[in-house]
Amino acid sequence: MSFSHLFGATIVIYLFTSIAYIGYAALRANPLGKGASLLAYLGFLVQTAAIIWRTVSSYHLGMGHAPFSNLYESMTFFSWCIVLVYLIFEGQVRKRIFGAFVMPLALLTSAYAALLDSGIEPLIPALKSNWLLIHVSVSFLGYGAFALSCGISIMYLIRAKSEGAKGNANPGGIIPDSRILDEYNYKAVAIGFPLLTLGILTGAVWAHYAWGSYWSWDPKETWSLIVWLIYAGFLHARIVGGWRGKRTAIISIIGFLGVIFLYLGVNLLFSGLHSYN
């Protein structure tokens, strides 16, 4: 079995995981919820094994780098980070309903990666640095936290609409109170924001060593700043302005759309120092 087979197995597992979580949300069947969690852990372990296998293969082929060299590898790592952040969150709050809104994001990310060229490629000279692992890891863990906040925000909007229409009605009976969702959303952004900040800072230091400049207004650098400002605005509005609820949920969703454009849109529409092959 090759790493491509392991990645393929991961997609299948995440598909059934997403179905199980959605089924749990719709039917309120605890066995489905428990099965969904077990599948999520299984998929995460298989994907972890695939990433390790690909890294070992890279060294065996004499290329010697972590699996971040192209869009296929980074998309796979992105989905891994989403699942990692989600599983930690589920373990903390002990509520499986969130999986119905977060795990499909990991599935879509993995499925898109499957459409890309999976060949292992050598790093260009500028990327041959230990900063690659640090910069990419913290950035994508931040993206994973933002994916979680986006899923929670969508849940909030659904819950708030129900509360407005039917008092304290709870669709499906398992979506937490809107105030709890609002707090979870804030905590997810509060975790993702410093990771994004650290990712930008480590990227700037790495750029200085690689290209002789901390900041060159490359399209991806510009959009990373835009995304940083969106989430900085979220935290400022929440902490200083006292914003709660729908407004911050909408900002969170806009912020994650910005993350998707930063990661995929910039790469597909613009050329620059950060473009993947």
Secondary structure, DSSP 8 states (H G I E B T S, - for coil): --HHHHHHHHHHHHHHHHHHHHHHHHH--HHHHHHHHHHHHHHHHHHHHHHHHHHHHHHHTT----S-SSHHHHHHHHHHHHHHHHHHHHHHH--GGGHHHHHHHHHHHHHHHHTS--------GGG-STHHHHHHHHHHHHHHHHHHHHHHHHHHHHHHHHHHHHTT--GGGTS--HHHHHHHHHHHHHHHHHHHHHHHHHHHHHHHHHHS-S----HHHHHHHHHHHHHHHHHHHHHTS---THHHHHHHHHHHHHHHIIIIIHHHH--STT---
